[in-house]
């Protein structure tokens, strides 16, 4: 799968977020990288949210804060999937999982909800 096709799959994942939730996403950039950073705890990490969740933002936050970052990792995703359809499904789950972190939902709750 080309980088462009993978980016399109990420865009498709973002399009699955209902509009009533999407309009509350604030100051977030979504990126695609080939591999997780070397310091990542998991070599097979599919996505990463870096930032301050909406539930933790106070008045201090808006004063010059950089955008939160959601990064989706192409290499681990392609290695775990066997078809384009599987890649598209896994990317959508990963995108929604990382966006949920932006809304303050932790991994334990996401696993309970089936988005682990």
C-alpha positions, 0 to 999 in steps of 0.5 A: 500500500502506498503512502498516499493510499494509507493517508487516504485510509486515515482520512476515511477513518476520520470521516467515520467520526460523527459530526456532533463529535468531530466539531468538538475536536480542537487544535489537533493535527493528524499525521502519518509516520512510517514507524513509531519512535525508537523510544516507544514502549511498543515496537508494534504501536499503531497510533499515538496521541500526544497532547492535553485531552479536552477534559484536562484543559483549563484557561492556561491551555489556550495561551500559545499551546501547540496542537495536539498530535495524533500519529498513525504508524504505517509500518506496524499496521501493514505488518499486522494486516493481510489485506487492504480491507483489513488495513482500512478497518484497523486504521479506522479503529486506531484513528477513533481510538486516538481521537478518543484519547483527545476526548479524555477516554483512557485505554482501559475504557476504550478496551471495555467499549471494544475500541482497544 
